[in-house]
Amino acid sequence: MKSPSSVIMKINGRHKMKFVIPKQLKNPSQFRPLEHQLAGALTPVTPRAGFAAELQAKLSRAAHAPTIGVRPAPTFDKSLVTSVAAIATGLLLMVSGFRAVVSVAGVIVLLLQFNRERKSSSTLQRPLSQ
Amino acid sequence: MLNGNSNGHKEMSDQEILALTSQGSQDAYGLLYQRYVGRIYNYVYYRTGNHHDAEDLTARVFMRAMRHIQNYQDRGVPFSAWLYRIAHNLVANWHRDNSRKQEIPLDDIPYHPSERQLPETSLMRTEEQDSLLAVIRQLPAERQQLLILKFVEHYSNAEIGRMMGRTEGAIKSLYHRTLISLRARMEGDEISVFSNHEN
């Protein structure tokens, strides 16, 4: 039998009032058995004894590994490097010709590029179990 | 280092600990680890269904978190949401990798509890609960996460909403739809969850 969705009540024997029963309250225990099943099945599990300590030790070792964690802070100030490079370029221009400066600059750029790619690939491919 | 045992840190909120972590404090990260390792393990365990993979993936979660914690930005959601997101991504990768392997129906696998399975766990798990867990693992990931957070971690709908980036109402709605879906799947699998109730 279908339960009513609203109830009409008389207040003080005179005033009629209509109370709407919310849908959820009509069937409060609709999912109760399923929820009991879920509560029984989904209980906290305890990891193997020693797992947390082993992992903590592993994390601690990884934290001290040089390439895992934060990227190392640059040891030079960028402006210092730039000014040194500018002075070196000027000296090279004075000592040799324009072609030599271009050649040296090209080699430096290639080396920097190679170094950057090597660093990024080693960071990506580093195994977790260190 | 990374022990997280200093008493001064015990009562600190996640945000305060994260501030210390961003300054490079290994102890602070250790405290976060101790706070969340159990929860992440539980989440991964119920998503994968075995302790071996749960251990492996939990380790990966905390490794990845440690590598990227400097980039963590507080956007008003709990720190645990970030960890659960990492765990969710790793579990998704794990499922994707496993789906490429040959699948054997669960019914064809004889049940031999592994040596690493905890005795209290194997004693308490009934066949009916195992069937229910198998059905839960067929649900979409976010519904599984909702059930795990609700029943294993006992979070409120509001807390789950903050973690999953939804409103409390949306979580209630999702929960209701999850129960309907779960019941339909169980009836489809001829699991007589309601037989006792109806009889």
Contacts between the chains, C-beta under 8 A, distances in Angstrom:
chain1	res1	chain2	res2	distance
A	31	B	179	4.6
A	31	B	183	7.4
A	33	B	193	6.6
A	33	B	194	5.8
A	33	B	196	7.6
A	33	B	197	4.4
A	34	B	179	5.9
A	34	B	182	6.6
A	34	B	183	5.8
A	34	B	186	8.0
A	34	B	193	6.3
A	34	B	194	7.7
A	35	B	179	7.5
A	37	B	128	7.5
A	37	B	129	7.6
A	37	B	132	5.7
A	37	B	193	5.5
A	38	B	132	7.2
A	38	B	136	8.0
A	38	B	147	6.4
A	38	B	151	5.3
A	38	B	182	8.0
A	39	B	151	5.6
A	40	B	129	6.0
A	41	B	125	7.9
A	41	B	129	4.0
A	41	B	132	4.6
A	41	B	133	5.5
A	41	B	136	7.5
A	41	B	151	8.0
A	42	B	46	6.6
A	42	B	133	7.8
A	42	B	136	7.7
A	42	B	147	6.3
A	42	B	148	6.5
A	42	B	151	3.7
A	42	B	152	5.0
A	43	B	124	7.3
A	43	B	151	7.9
A	43	B	152	7.0
A	44	B	38	7.5
A	44	B	42	5.6
A	44	B	152	5.5
A	44	B	153	7.8
A	45	B	41	7.4
A	45	B	42	5.8
A	45	B	45	5.3
A	45	B	46	7.9
A	45	B	51	7.8
A	45	B	118	7.3
A	45	B	121	5.9
A	46	B	38	7.9
A	46	B	118	6.3
A	46	B	120	7.9
A	46	B	121	7.8
A	47	B	37	7.6
A	47	B	38	7.1
A	47	B	41	4.9
A	47	B	51	7.5
A	47	B	54	7.5
A	47	B	55	6.9
A	47	B	58	7.6
A	48	B	51	6.5
A	48	B	55	7.0
A	48	B	116	6.1
A	48	B	118	7.3
A	51	B	41	7.8
A	51	B	55	5.8
A	52	B	34	7.6
A	52	B	37	5.3
A	52	B	38	7.7
A	55	B	33	8.0
A	55	B	37	7.0
A	55	B	55	7.9
A	55	B	58	7.0
A	55	B	59	5.2
A	55	B	62	6.6
A	56	B	2	6.3
A	56	B	3	7.5
A	56	B	30	6.8
A	56	B	33	6.3
A	56	B	34	7.9
A	58	B	59	6.7
A	58	B	63	8.0
A	59	B	2	5.7
A	59	B	29	7.8
A	59	B	30	7.9
A	59	B	33	6.6
A	59	B	62	5.9
A	59	B	63	6.9
A	59	B	66	6.0
A	60	B	1	5.6
A	60	B	2	3.9
A	60	B	3	7.9
A	60	B	26	7.3
A	60	B	30	7.8
A	62	B	63	6.3
A	62	B	66	6.8
A	63	B	1	6.8
A	63	B	2	5.8
A	63	B	26	5.5
A	63	B	29	7.5
A	63	B	66	6.4
A	64	B	1	7.4
A	68	B	63	7.9
A	68	B	66	7.6
A	68	B	67	6.1
A	69	B	66	6.6
A	69	B	67	6.3
A	69	B	70	7.9
A	70	B	24	7.2
A	70	B	70	5.2
A	128	B	59	7.1
A	128	B	60	5.9
A	128	B	63	5.1
